[in-house]
Amino acid sequence: MHWDFVNLVEVLAQQLAAGEQALREEQAVYGLDSLDELQLHERLAAGLVGQYAVAREVHYPSTRGRKLTHRKRCDLVLAPLGRPLRLDSRPPDLFDPPQMTEPADALWLEMKCAYQYREGGRRHGGYGAQWRGGVVRDLEKMENETEIRHAALAMVVFTHSREMFDKDVELLEDVLAVKGVLAGFRQTRSVPIWERMGHRFASIAVWPTIQR
């Protein structure tokens, strides 16, 4: 199975652009940057449905056999259209499609968000931590899943400038190198947004993991 990360980041960026355009037409007071991480997950997942079979909050294969409440979950798992992911949390039944995607062939996608500013234009004190902590943990978690062959991390970032985003992407990759976390060549896109709380760009970066 080959996964096209260029297409993936394009589809995600298009969904951000469509959301921004809709808010402009509504002359909405609040923008995309007012959405929390879960709300952004929902919006982006909805935009992926036309291109992929999408499953949300899927348990990682390595936790099979544990209580469901003790199993780690992945934000989104993508499979080819018409071939949904085979879930290990329930037995197969007569209503399953004739062709399903095994976990090893699906694309496991963790998503994170970072905001340079808070509502009111105040700088977000946790902006740097939003990049470093969760991103490193998610990449480590995915690359050590022996039953997964395809995984990636997607990050949605709201900044005042594209230059800030580019700089922080490079700084993050320096952190990953120091920690010995493996990640493939990134794909990035940026979408201009109306400035409502200090942000002028919604950007997305996707890093494929290198499975150990």
Backbone as JSON Lines, residues from 0, in Angstrom:
{"i":0,"aa":"M","n":[0.85,-1.2,0.0],"ca":[0.0,0.0,0.0],"c":[0.88,1.25,0.0]}
{"i":1,"aa":"H","n":[0.63,2.16,-0.94],"ca":[1.37,3.42,-1.02],"c":[0.44,4.56,-0.6]}
{"i":2,"aa":"W","n":[0.94,5.4,0.31],"ca":[0.16,6.54,0.76],"c":[0.79,7.83,0.24]}
{"i":3,"aa":"D","n":[-0.03,8.66,-0.4],"ca":[0.43,9.91,-1.03],"c":[0.28,11.05,-0.02]}
{"i":4,"aa":"F","n":[1.4,11.43,0.6],"ca":[1.34,12.47,1.63],"c":[1.18,13.86,1.03]}
{"i":5,"aa":"V","n":[1.58,14.04,-0.21],"ca":[1.34,15.32,-0.89],"c":[-0.16,15.53,-1.04]}
{"i":6,"aa":"N","n":[-0.86,14.5,-1.49],"ca":[-2.32,14.6,-1.63],"c":[-2.98,14.81,-0.27]}
{"i":7,"aa":"L","n":[-2.49,14.11,0.75],"ca":[-3.08,14.24,2.07],"c":[-3.01,15.66,2.59]}
{"i":8,"aa":"V","n":[-1.84,16.29,2.5],"ca":[-1.71,17.65,3.02],"c":[-2.51,18.63,2.17]}
{"i":9,"aa":"E","n":[-2.65,18.36,0.88],"ca":[-3.47,19.22,0.01],"c":[-4.94,19.15,0.43]}
{"i":10,"aa":"V","n":[-5.42,17.95,0.69],"ca":[-6.82,17.78,1.1],"c":[-7.07,18.49,2.43]}
{"i":11,"aa":"L","n":[-6.15,18.35,3.37],"ca":[-6.31,19.01,4.67],"c":[-6.29,20.53,4.52]}
{"i":12,"aa":"A","n":[-5.37,21.03,3.69],"ca":[-5.3,22.47,3.47],"c":[-6.56,22.99,2.78]}
{"i":13,"aa":"Q","n":[-7.09,22.22,1.84],"ca":[-8.33,22.62,1.16],"c":[-9.49,22.71,2.15]}
{"i":14,"aa":"Q","n":[-9.51,21.8,3.12],"ca":[-10.57,21.83,4.11],"c":[-10.45,23.07,5.0]}
{"i":15,"aa":"L","n":[-9.23,23.43,5.37],"ca":[-9.03,24.67,6.13],"c":[-9.46,25.89,5.3]}
{"i":16,"aa":"A","n":[-9.08,25.91,4.03],"ca":[-9.44,27.03,3.16],"c":[-10.95,27.14,2.99]}
{"i":17,"aa":"A","n":[-11.62,26.0,2.84],"ca":[-13.08,26.01,2.69],"c":[-13.75,26.52,3.96]}
{"i":18,"aa":"G","n":[-13.22,26.09,5.12],"ca":[-13.77,26.57,6.38],"c":[-13.58,28.06,6.55]}
{"i":19,"aa":"E","n":[-12.41,28.56,6.16],"ca":[-12.15,29.99,6.25],"c":[-13.06,30.78,5.32]}
{"i":20,"aa":"Q","n":[-13.26,30.29,4.11],"ca":[-14.13,30.98,3.16],"c":[-15.56,31.05,3.67]}
{"i":21,"aa":"A","n":[-16.04,29.96,4.25],"ca":[-17.4,29.95,4.78],"c":[-17.55,30.97,5.91]}
{"i":22,"aa":"L","n":[-16.55,31.07,6.76],"ca":[-16.61,32.03,7.87],"c":[-16.58,33.47,7.35]}
{"i":23,"aa":"R","n":[-15.81,33.71,6.3],"ca":[-15.76,35.05,5.71],"c":[-17.12,35.43,5.13]}
{"i":24,"aa":"E","n":[-17.75,34.48,4.44],"ca":[-19.06,34.77,3.84],"c":[-20.1,35.04,4.92]}
{"i":25,"aa":"E","n":[-19.96,34.38,6.05],"ca":[-20.87,34.62,7.18],"c":[-20.52,35.9,7.93]}
{"i":26,"aa":"Q","n":[-19.33,36.45,7.64],"ca":[-18.79,37.58,8.42],"c":[-18.77,37.22,9.91]}
{"i":27,"aa":"A","n":[-18.3,36.0,10.16],"ca":[-18.3,35.47,11.53],"c":[-17.33,36.23,12.42]}
{"i":28,"aa":"V","n":[-17.72,36.39,13.66],"ca":[-16.87,37.06,14.64],"c":[-15.69,36.17,15.01]}
{"i":29,"aa":"Y","n":[-15.93,34.87,15.09],"ca":[-14.89,33.92,15.48],"c":[-14.42,33.14,14.27]}
{"i":30,"aa":"G","n":[-13.12,32.82,14.26],"ca":[-12.54,32.12,13.13],"c":[-12.16,30.7,13.44]}
{"i":31,"aa":"L","n":[-11.43,30.08,12.52],"ca":[-10.96,28.72,12.73],"c":[-10.09,28.61,13.98]}
{"i":32,"aa":"D","n":[-9.38,29.7,14.29],"ca":[-8.48,29.67,15.44],"c":[-9.21,29.72,16.77]}
{"i":33,"aa":"S","n":[-10.53,29.84,16.74],"ca":[-11.31,29.78,17.98],"c":[-11.71,28.33,18.31]}
{"i":34,"aa":"L","n":[-11.48,27.41,17.35],"ca":[-11.83,26.01,17.56],"c":[-10.75,25.32,18.38]}
{"i":35,"aa":"D","n":[-11.15,24.44,19.28],"ca":[-10.16,23.68,20.02],"c":[-9.7,22.48,19.19]}
{"i":36,"aa":"E","n":[-8.78,21.69,19.74],"ca":[-8.19,20.6,18.98],"c":[-9.23,19.58,18.53]}
{"i":37,"aa":"L","n":[-10.13,19.21,19.41],"ca":[-11.15,18.22,19.06],"c":[-12.06,18.73,17.95]}
{"i":38,"aa":"Q","n":[-12.46,20.0,18.01],"ca":[-13.31,20.58,16.98],"c":[-12.6,20.6,15.63]}
{"i":39,"aa":"L","n":[-11.3,20.91,15.64],"ca":[-10.54,20.9,14.39],"c":[-10.42,19.48,13.84]}
{"i":40,"aa":"H","n":[-10.24,18.5,14.73],"ca":[-10.21,17.11,14.29],"c":[-11.49,16.77,13.54]}
{"i":41,"aa":"E","n":[-12.62,17.16,14.12],"ca":[-13.92,16.84,13.52],"c":[-14.05,17.49,12.14]}
{"i":42,"aa":"R","n":[-13.63,18.75,12.05],"ca":[-13.74,19.47,10.78],"c":[-12.86,18.83,9.7]}
{"i":43,"aa":"L","n":[-11.63,18.51,10.06],"ca":[-10.7,17.94,9.09],"c":[-11.1,16.52,8.72]}
{"i":44,"aa":"A","n":[-11.57,15.76,9.69],"ca":[-12.03,14.39,9.4],"c":[-13.17,14.43,8.39]}
{"i":45,"aa":"A","n":[-14.09,15.38,8.56],"ca":[-15.21,15.5,7.62],"c":[-14.72,15.8,6.22]}
{"i":46,"aa":"G","n":[-13.64,16.58,6.11],"ca":[-13.1,16.9,4.8],"c":[-12.37,15.75,4.14]}
{"i":47,"aa":"L","n":[-11.94,14.78,4.92],"ca":[-11.22,13.63,4.38],"c":[-12.15,12.53,3.88]}
{"i":48,"aa":"V","n":[-13.41,12.58,4.32],"ca":[-14.34,11.48,4.03],"c":[-14.52,11.25,2.53]}
{"i":49,"aa":"G","n":[-14.49,12.28,1.72],"ca":[-14.69,12.09,0.29],"c":[-13.51,11.44,-0.41]}
{"i":50,"aa":"Q","n":[-12.35,11.39,0.26],"ca":[-11.15,10.84,-0.35],"c":[-10.73,9.5,0.26]}
{"i":51,"aa":"Y","n":[-11.12,9.27,1.5],"ca":[-10.68,8.08,2.22],"c":[-11.84,7.5,3.04]}
{"i":52,"aa":"A","n":[-11.68,6.24,3.44],"ca":[-12.53,5.7,4.5],"c":[-11.89,6.12,5.82]}
{"i":53,"aa":"V","n":[-12.63,6.84,6.65],"ca":[-12.07,7.46,7.84],"c":[-12.64,6.82,9.1]}
{"i":54,"aa":"A","n":[-11.76,6.43,10.01],"ca":[-12.17,5.94,11.33],"c":[-11.51,6.83,12.37]}
{"i":55,"aa":"R","n":[-12.26,7.17,13.41],"ca":[-11.75,8.07,14.45],"c":[-11.57,7.33,15.76]}
{"i":56,"aa":"E","n":[-10.57,7.79,16.53],"ca":[-10.32,7.25,17.88],"c":[-10.21,5.72,17.85]}
{"i":57,"aa":"V","n":[-9.26,5.24,17.07],"ca":[-9.07,3.79,16.89],"c":[-7.99,3.28,17.85]}
{"i":58,"aa":"H","n":[-8.25,2.16,18.47],"ca":[-7.28,1.58,19.4],"c":[-6.04,1.06,18.65]}
{"i":59,"aa":"Y","n":[-4.88,1.29,19.23],"ca":[-3.64,0.81,18.63],"c":[-3.55,-0.71,18.74]}
{"i":60,"aa":"P","n":[-3.0,-1.37,17.7],"ca":[-2.92,-2.84,17.72],"c":[-2.14,-3.39,18.91]}
{"i":61,"aa":"S","n":[-1.1,-2.69,19.37],"ca":[-0.27,-3.21,20.45],"c":[-1.02,-3.33,21.77]}
{"i":62,"aa":"T","n":[-2.19,-2.68,21.87],"ca":[-2.97,-2.72,23.13],"c":[-4.08,-3.76,23.07]}
{"i":63,"aa":"R","n":[-4.09,-4.57,22.03],"ca":[-5.13,-5.59,21.87],"c":[-5.14,-6.52,23.09]}
{"i":64,"aa":"G","n":[-6.34,-6.83,23.58],"ca":[-6.46,-7.71,24.73],"c":[-6.65,-6.97,26.04]}
{"i":65,"aa":"R","n":[-6.32,-5.7,26.07],"ca":[-6.53,-4.93,27.3],"c":[-7.97,-4.43,27.36]}
{"i":66,"aa":"K","n":[-8.38,-3.97,28.53],"ca":[-9.68,-3.33,28.64],"c":[-9.72,-2.11,27.72]}
{"i":67,"aa":"L","n":[-10.87,-1.88,27.11],"ca":[-10.98,-0.77,26.16],"c":[-10.59,0.56,26.79]}
{"i":68,"aa":"T","n":[-10.91,0.75,28.07],"ca":[-10.59,2.01,28.73],"c":[-9.1,2.18,28.96]}
{"i":69,"aa":"H","n":[-8.33,1.09,28.84],"ca":[-6.89,1.14,29.06],"c":[-6.08,1.15,27.76]}
{"i":70,"aa":"R","n":[-6.78,1.17,26.64],"ca":[-6.1,1.09,25.35],"c":[-5.83,2.5,24.79]}
{"i":71,"aa":"K","n":[-4.61,2.72,24.3],"ca":[-4.29,3.99,23.64],"c":[-4.98,4.05,22.29]}
{"i":72,"aa":"R","n":[-5.39,5.27,21.9],"ca":[-6.13,5.43,20.67],"c":[-5.44,6.42,19.74]}
{"i":73,"aa":"C","n":[-5.66,6.23,18.46],"ca":[-5.14,7.12,17.42],"c":[-6.26,8.03,16.95]}
{"i":74,"aa":"D","n":[-5.93,9.3,16.68],"ca":[-6.96,10.29,16.32],"c":[-7.75,9.88,15.07]}
{"i":75,"aa":"L","n":[-7.03,9.56,13.99],"ca":[-7.68,9.2,12.73],"c":[-6.93,8.04,12.09]}
{"i":76,"aa":"V","n":[-7.67,7.13,11.49],"ca":[-7.05,6.07,10.69],"c":[-7.73,6.09,9.32]}
{"i":77,"aa":"L","n":[-6.9,6.19,8.26],"ca":[-7.42,6.3,6.91],"c":[-7.22,4.98,6.17]}
{"i":78,"aa":"A","n":[-8.2,4.65,5.34],"ca":[-8.14,3.47,4.49],"c":[-8.69,3.88,3.11]}
{"i":79,"aa":"P","n":[-8.44,3.09,2.07],"ca":[-8.98,3.43,0.75],"c":[-10.51,3.46,0.77]}
{"i":80,"aa":"L","n":[-11.08,4.31,-0.06],"ca":[-12.54,4.38,-0.17],"c":[-13.12,3.01,-0.52]}
{"i":81,"aa":"G","n":[-14.19,2.65,0.16],"ca":[-14.83,1.37,-0.09],"c":[-14.21,0.2,0.62]}
{"i":82,"aa":"R","n":[-13.08,0.45,1.32],"ca":[-12.41,-0.62,2.05],"c":[-12.13,-0.15,3.47]}
{"i":83,"aa":"P","n":[-13.14,-0.03,4.31],"ca":[-12.95,0.51,5.66],"c":[-12.01,-0.34,6.51]}
{"i":84,"aa":"L","n":[-11.51,0.26,7.56],"ca":[-10.57,-0.41,8.45],"c":[-11.26,-1.56,9.18]}
{"i":85,"aa":"R","n":[-10.56,-2.68,9.29],"ca":[-11.04,-3.8,10.09],"c":[-10.68,-3.52,11.55]}
{"i":86,"aa":"L","n":[-11.68,-3.4,12.41],"ca":[-11.47,-3.06,13.81],"c":[-11.35,-4.33,14.65]}
{"i":87,"aa":"D","n":[-10.38,-4.34,15.58],"ca":[-10.24,-5.52,16.44],"c":[-11.11,-5.45,17.68]}
{"i":88,"aa":"S","n":[-11.83,-4.32,17.85],"ca":[-12.66,-4.16,19.05],"c":[-14.02,-4.84,18.91]}
{"i":89,"aa":"R","n":[-14.32,-5.36,17.73],"ca":[-15.58,-6.1,17.56],"c":[-15.36,-7.23,16.58]}
{"i":90,"aa":"P","n":[-16.08,-8.35,16.73],"ca":[-15.92,-9.48,15.82],"c":[-16.55,-9.16,14.46]}
{"i":91,"aa":"P","n":[-16.08,-9.81,13.39],"ca":[-16.69,-9.6,12.07],"c":[-18.13,-10.08,12.05]}
{"i":92,"aa":"D","n":[-18.93,-9.47,11.19],"ca":[-20.33,-9.91,11.07],"c":[-20.75,-9.89,9.6]}
{"i":93,"aa":"L","n":[-22.01,-10.27,9.35],"ca":[-22.5,-10.4,7.98],"c":[-22.61,-9.06,7.26]}
{"i":94,"aa":"F","n":[-22.61,-7.97,8.01],"ca":[-22.82,-6.66,7.39],"c":[-21.5,-5.98,7.04]}
{"i":95,"aa":"D","n":[-20.36,-6.6,7.35],"ca":[-19.07,-6.04,6.97],"c":[-18.94,-6.02,5.45]}
{"i":96,"aa":"P","n":[-18.29,-4.99,4.89],"ca":[-18.05,-4.97,3.44],"c":[-17.19,-6.17,3.04]}
{"i":97,"aa":"P","n":[-17.3,-6.62,1.79],"ca":[-16.52,-7.78,1.36],"c":[-15.02,-7.55,1.41]}
{"i":98,"aa":"Q","n":[-14.59,-6.31,1.21],"ca":[-13.17,-5.98,1.27],"c":[-12.93,-4.96,2.36]}
{"i":99,"aa":"M","n":[-12.05,-5.28,3.29],"ca":[-11.71,-4.37,4.37],"c":[-10.19,-4.2,4.41]}
{"i":100,"aa":"T","n":[-9.75,-3.15,5.06],"ca":[-8.32,-2.86,5.16],"c":[-7.78,-3.33,6.5]}
{"i":101,"aa":"E","n":[-6.7,-4.08,6.44],"ca":[-6.06,-4.52,7.67],"c":[-5.3,-3.36,8.3]}
{"i":102,"aa":"P","n":[-5.15,-3.36,9.63],"ca":[-4.44,-2.26,10.3],"c":[-3.06,-1.98,9.74]}
{"i":103,"aa":"A","n":[-2.35,-3.01,9.31],"ca":[-0.99,-2.82,8.79],"c":[-0.98,-2.04,7.48]}
{"i":104,"aa":"D","n":[-2.09,-2.06,6.74],"ca":[-2.15,-1.38,5.44],"c":[-2.79,0.0,5.52]}
{"i":105,"aa":"A","n":[-3.4,0.34,6.66],"ca":[-4.04,1.64,6.83],"c":[-3.0,2.71,7.17]}
{"i":106,"aa":"L","n":[-3.42,3.97,7.1],"ca":[-2.57,5.09,7.51],"c":[-3.07,5.61,8.86]}
{"i":107,"aa":"W","n":[-2.22,5.5,9.87],"ca":[-2.54,5.94,11.22],"c":[-2.06,7.37,11.38]}
{"i":108,"aa":"L","n":[-2.99,8.26,11.72],"ca":[-2.7,9.7,11.7],"c":[-3.04,10.33,13.04]}
{"i":109,"aa":"E","n":[-2.01,10.82,13.72],"ca":[-2.22,11.61,14.94],"c":[-2.23,13.08,14.56]}
{"i":110,"aa":"M","n":[-3.08,13.87,15.23],"ca":[-3.2,15.28,14.9],"c":[-3.0,16.13,16.15]}
{"i":111,"aa":"K","n":[-2.23,17.22,15.98],"ca":[-1.98,18.16,17.06],"c":[-2.22,19.57,16.55]}
{"i":112,"aa":"C","n":[-2.47,20.5,17.48],"ca":[-2.7,21.9,17.13],"c":[-1.82,22.8,17.99]}
{"i":113,"aa":"A","n":[-1.45,23.95,17.45],"ca":[-0.7,24.95,18.21],"c":[-1.22,26.33,17.84]}
{"i":114,"aa":"Y","n":[-1.35,27.19,18.85],"ca":[-1.9,28.53,18.67],"c":[-0.9,29.55,19.22]}
{"i":115,"aa":"Q","n":[-0.5,30.51,18.38],"ca":[0.45,31.52,18.85],"c":[-0.23,32.51,19.8]}
{"i":116,"aa":"Y","n":[-1.54,32.73,19.61],"ca":[-2.26,33.71,20.43],"c":[-3.51,33.09,21.03]}
{"i":117,"aa":"R","n":[-3.95,33.67,22.11],"ca":[-5.23,33.34,22.73],"c":[-6.27,34.38,22.32]}
{"i":118,"aa":"E","n":[-7.53,34.12,22.68],"ca":[-8.59,35.09,22.41],"c":[-8.23,36.42,23.08]}
{"i":119,"aa":"G","n":[-8.46,37.51,22.35],"ca":[-8.1,38.82,22.86],"c":[-6.74,39.28,22.4]}
{"i":120,"aa":"G","n":[-6.06,38.43,21.62],"ca":[-4.75,38.82,21.09],"c":[-3.6,38.61,22.05]}
{"i":121,"aa":"R","n":[-3.84,37.92,23.18],"ca":[-2.75,37.66,24.13],"c":[-1.91,36.5,23.62]}
{"i":122,"aa":"R","n":[-0.61,36.61,23.8],"ca":[0.27,35.53,23.39],"c":[-0.02,34.27,24.21]}
{"i":123,"aa":"H","n":[0.01,33.13,23.53],"ca":[-0.27,31.86,24.2],"c":[1.0,31.38,24.89]}
{"i":124,"aa":"G","n":[0.97,31.34,26.21],"ca":[2.14,30.95,26.97],"c":[2.58,29.51,26.73]}
{"i":125,"aa":"G","n":[1.68,28.68,26.26],"ca":[2.01,27.28,26.02],"c":[2.32,26.96,24.57]}
{"i":126,"aa":"Y","n":[2.54,27.98,23.75],"ca":[2.74,27.76,22.31],"c":[3.91,26.8,22.04]}
{"i":127,"aa":"G","n":[5.04,27.04,22.67],"ca":[6.2,26.18,22.45],"c":[5.97,24.76,22.93]}
{"i":128,"aa":"A","n":[5.32,24.63,24.08],"ca":[5.04,23.3,24.63],"c":[4.08,22.52,23.74]}
{"i":129,"aa":"Q","n":[3.15,23.23,23.06],"ca":[2.22,22.57,22.15],"c":[2.99,21.89,21.01]}
{"i":130,"aa":"W","n":[4.08,22.46,20.6],"ca":[4.91,21.86,19.56],"c":[5.69,20.67,20.1]}
{"i":131,"aa":"R","n":[6.38,20.87,21.22],"ca":[7.4,19.9,21.63],"c":[6.82,18.65,22.3]}
{"i":132,"aa":"G","n":[6.01,18.83,23.34],"ca":[5.6,17.7,24.16],"c":[4.79,16.65,23.44]}
{"i":133,"aa":"G","n":[3.59,17.01,23.05],"ca":[2.69,16.04,22.46],"c":[3.18,15.5,21.13]}
{"i":134,"aa":"V","n":[3.85,16.32,20.34],"ca":[4.32,15.88,19.03],"c":[5.36,14.78,19.18]}
{"i":135,"aa":"V","n":[6.33,15.0,20.05],"ca":[7.38,14.0,20.26],"c":[6.77,12.69,20.79]}
{"i":136,"aa":"R","n":[5.87,12.79,21.75],"ca":[5.26,11.59,22.33],"c":[4.47,10.81,21.28]}
{"i":137,"aa":"D","n":[3.71,11.51,20.43],"ca":[2.91,10.82,19.42],"c":[3.79,10.14,18.37]}
{"i":138,"aa":"L","n":[4.86,10.81,17.94],"ca":[5.75,10.2,16.97],"c":[6.43,8.96,17.55]}
{"i":139,"aa":"E","n":[6.88,9.07,18.79],"ca":[7.49,7.9,19.45],"c":[6.5,6.75,19.56]}
{"i":140,"aa":"K","n":[5.27,7.08,19.94],"ca":[4.23,6.06,20.1],"c":[3.97,5.34,18.79]}
{"i":141,"aa":"M","n":[3.87,6.09,17.69],"ca":[3.53,5.47,16.42],"c":[4.69,4.66,15.85]}
{"i":142,"aa":"E","n":[5.91,5.19,15.97],"ca":[7.03,4.51,15.32],"c":[7.36,3.18,16.01]}
{"i":143,"aa":"N","n":[6.89,3.0,17.24],"ca":[7.16,1.76,17.97],"c":[6.02,0.74,17.88]}
{"i":144,"aa":"E","n":[5.01,1.04,17.08],"ca":[3.92,0.1,16.86],"c":[4.35,-0.9,15.79]}
{"i":145,"aa":"T","n":[4.69,-2.11,16.21],"ca":[5.26,-3.08,15.28],"c":[4.26,-3.59,14.24]}
{"i":146,"aa":"E","n":[2.95,-3.47,14.52],"ca":[1.95,-3.95,13.57],"c":[1.46,-2.87,12.61]}
{"i":147,"aa":"I","n":[2.08,-1.7,12.69],"ca":[1.7,-0.59,11.81],"c":[2.85,-0.32,10.83]}
{"i":148,"aa":"R","n":[2.52,-0.22,9.55],"ca":[3.54,0.07,8.55],"c":[3.48,1.51,8.04]}
{"i":149,"aa":"H","n":[2.32,2.15,8.21],"ca":[2.13,3.49,7.66],"c":[1.53,4.39,8.74]}
{"i":150,"aa":"A","n":[2.24,5.46,9.08],"ca":[1.74,6.37,10.12],"c":[2.29,7.76,9.84]}
{"i":151,"aa":"A","n":[1.61,8.76,10.37],"ca":[2.05,10.14,10.16],"c":[1.5,11.02,11.27]}
{"i":152,"aa":"L","n":[2.14,12.14,11.45],"ca":[1.65,13.15,12.37],"c":[1.29,14.4,11.59]}
{"i":153,"aa":"A","n":[0.11,14.92,11.81],"ca":[-0.34,16.16,11.18],"c":[-0.48,17.23,12.25]}
{"i":154,"aa":"M","n":[0.03,18.41,11.96],"ca":[-0.04,19.5,12.94],"c":[-0.65,20.73,12.28]}
{"i":155,"aa":"V","n":[-1.71,21.27,12.9],"ca":[-2.34,22.5,12.46],"c":[-1.83,23.62,13.36]}
{"i":156,"aa":"V","n":[-1.3,24.67,12.75],"ca":[-0.64,25.74,13.51],"c":[-1.2,27.09,13.08]}
{"i":157,"aa":"F","n":[-1.59,27.89,14.05],"ca":[-2.09,29.25,13.8],"c":[-1.01,30.24,14.22]}
{"i":158,"aa":"T","n":[-0.56,31.08,13.28],"ca":[0.51,32.04,13.55],"c":[0.2,33.38,12.9]}
{"i":159,"aa":"H","n":[0.97,34.39,13.33],"ca":[0.84,35.73,12.74],"c":[1.46,35.78,11.35]}
{"i":160,"aa":"S","n":[2.5,34.95,11.11],"ca":[3.19,34.99,9.83],"c":[3.56,33.58,9.38]}
{"i":161,"aa":"R","n":[3.75,33.43,8.08],"ca":[4.22,32.16,7.52],"c":[5.67,31.91,7.97]}
{"i":162,"aa":"E","n":[6.44,32.99,8.1],"ca":[7.84,32.84,8.52],"c":[7.94,32.22,9.91]}
{"i":163,"aa":"M","n":[7.03,32.61,10.81],"ca":[7.03,32.03,12.16],"c":[6.78,30.53,12.08]}
{"i":164,"aa":"F","n":[5.83,30.13,11.27],"ca":[5.53,28.7,11.11],"c":[6.74,27.96,10.56]}
{"i":165,"aa":"D","n":[7.36,28.49,9.51],"ca":[8.52,27.82,8.9],"c":[9.65,27.66,9.91]}
{"i":166,"aa":"K","n":[9.9,28.7,10.69],"ca":[10.96,28.66,11.69],"c":[10.68,27.6,12.74]}
{"i":167,"aa":"D","n":[9.44,27.54,13.2],"ca":[9.1,26.6,14.26],"c":[9.1,25.16,13.77]}
{"i":168,"aa":"V","n":[8.75,24.94,12.5],"ca":[8.86,23.6,11.93],"c":[10.32,23.14,11.97]}
{"i":169,"aa":"E","n":[11.23,24.01,11.59],"ca":[12.65,23.65,11.61],"c":[13.15,23.42,13.03]}
{"i":170,"aa":"L","n":[12.7,24.25,13.98],"ca":[13.09,24.06,15.37],"c":[12.59,22.72,15.91]}
{"i":171,"aa":"L","n":[11.36,22.35,15.55],"ca":[10.83,21.07,15.99],"c":[11.67,19.92,15.44]}
{"i":172,"aa":"E","n":[12.06,20.0,14.18],"ca":[12.86,18.93,13.61],"c":[14.22,18.83,14.28]}
{"i":173,"aa":"D","n":[14.77,19.96,14.75],"ca":[16.01,19.92,15.54],"c":[15.78,19.15,16.85]}
{"i":174,"aa":"V","n":[14.62,19.4,17.48],"ca":[14.29,18.69,18.73],"c":[14.15,17.19,18.47]}
{"i":175,"aa":"L","n":[13.49,16.82,17.37],"ca":[13.32,15.41,17.04],"c":[14.68,14.74,16.82]}
{"i":176,"aa":"A","n":[15.6,15.45,16.16],"ca":[16.92,14.88,15.91],"c":[17.66,14.64,17.22]}
{"i":177,"aa":"V","n":[17.57,15.59,18.13],"ca":[18.25,15.46,19.43],"c":[17.68,14.27,20.2]}
{"i":178,"aa":"K","n":[16.38,14.08,20.15],"ca":[15.73,13.0,20.9],"c":[15.78,11.66,20.17]}
{"i":179,"aa":"G","n":[16.31,11.66,18.95],"ca":[16.41,10.41,18.2],"c":[15.09,9.9,17.68]}
{"i":180,"aa":"V","n":[14.12,10.79,17.5],"ca":[12.81,10.4,16.96],"c":[12.87,10.45,15.44]}
{"i":181,"aa":"L","n":[12.43,9.39,14.8],"ca":[12.52,9.29,13.35],"c":[11.27,9.85,12.68]}
{"i":182,"aa":"A","n":[11.47,10.72,11.71],"ca":[10.34,11.26,10.94],"c":[10.81,11.48,9.51]}
{"i":183,"aa":"G","n":[9.91,11.25,8.57],"ca":[10.24,11.41,7.17],"c":[10.14,12.85,6.71]}
{"i":184,"aa":"F","n":[10.26,13.04,5.39],"ca":[10.25,14.38,4.81],"c":[8.88,15.01,4.97]}
{"i":185,"aa":"R","n":[8.84,16.21,5.51],"ca":[7.57,16.88,5.8],"c":[6.93,17.46,4.55]}
{"i":186,"aa":"Q","n":[5.61,17.6,4.61],"ca":[4.82,18.34,3.62],"c":[4.09,19.45,4.35]}
{"i":187,"aa":"T","n":[4.12,20.67,3.83],"ca":[3.48,21.8,4.51],"c":[2.66,22.63,3.52]}
{"i":188,"aa":"R","n":[1.61,23.24,4.06],"ca":[0.81,24.21,3.31],"c":[0.31,25.27,4.29]}
{"i":189,"aa":"S","n":[0.08,26.48,3.79],"ca":[-0.45,27.56,4.63],"c":[-1.64,28.21,3.95]}
{"i":190,"aa":"V","n":[-2.63,28.59,4.75],"ca":[-3.86,29.21,4.26],"c":[-4.02,30.56,4.96]}
{"i":191,"aa":"P","n":[-4.15,31.67,4.22],"ca":[-4.4,32.96,4.88],"c":[-5.77,32.98,5.54]}
{"i":192,"aa":"I","n":[-5.85,33.57,6.73],"ca":[-7.14,33.72,7.42],"c":[-7.28,35.17,7.88]}
{"i":193,"aa":"W","n":[-8.52,35.58,8.08],"ca":[-8.75,36.92,8.63],"c":[-8.19,36.99,10.04]}
{"i":194,"aa":"E","n":[-7.56,38.1,10.32],"ca":[-6.98,38.28,11.65],"c":[-8.07,38.67,12.64]}
{"i":195,"aa":"R","n":[-8.34,37.8,13.58],"ca":[-9.35,38.05,14.59],"c":[-8.76,38.12,15.99]}
{"i":196,"aa":"M","n":[-7.7,37.31,16.21],"ca":[-7.07,37.34,17.53],"c":[-5.54,37.4,17.43]}
{"i":197,"aa":"G","n":[-5.05,37.77,16.25],"ca":[-3.61,37.88,16.05],"c":[-3.06,36.94,15.0]}
{"i":198,"aa":"H","n":[-3.8,35.9,14.65],"ca":[-3.34,34.95,13.64],"c":[-3.73,35.41,12.24]}
{"i":199,"aa":"R","n":[-2.79,35.26,11.31],"ca":[-3.07,35.56,9.91],"c":[-2.94,34.34,9.01]}
{"i":200,"aa":"F","n":[-2.42,33.24,9.57],"ca":[-2.24,32.03,8.78],"c":[-2.65,30.8,9.59]}
{"i":201,"aa":"A","n":[-3.33,29.89,8.89],"ca":[-3.55,28.53,9.41],"c":[-2.69,27.62,8.54]}
{"i":202,"aa":"S","n":[-1.71,26.98,9.14],"ca":[-0.77,26.15,8.39],"c":[-0.88,24.7,8.84]}
{"i":203,"aa":"I","n":[-0.5,23.82,7.95],"ca":[-0.52,22.4,8.3],"c":[0.78,21.76,7.85]}
{"i":204,"aa":"A","n":[1.32,20.91,8.72],"ca":[2.52,20.14,8.42],"c":[2.22,18.68,8.65]}
{"i":205,"aa":"V","n":[2.69,17.83,7.76],"ca":[2.5,16.38,7.89],"c":[3.87,15.71,7.82]}
{"i":206,"aa":"W","n":[4.19,14.93,8.84],"ca":[5.42,14.15,8.87],"c":[5.07,12.66,8.85]}
{"i":207,"aa":"P","n":[5.49,11.9,7.84],"ca":[5.35,10.45,7.93],"c":[6.36,9.91,8.94]}
{"i":208,"aa":"T","n":[5.98,8.9,9.69],"ca":[6.93,8.28,10.6],"c":[7.75,7.24,9.84]}
{"i":209,"aa":"I","n":[8.87,6.89,10.42],"ca":[9.69,5.81,9.9],"c":[9.57,4.67,10.91]}
{"i":210,"aa":"Q","n":[8.79,3.66,10.52],"ca":[8.5,2.59,11.47],"c":[9.74,1.75,11.76]}
{"i":211,"aa":"R","n":[9.96,1.46,13.03],"ca":[11.15,0.69,13.43],"c":[10.94,-0.8,13.1]}
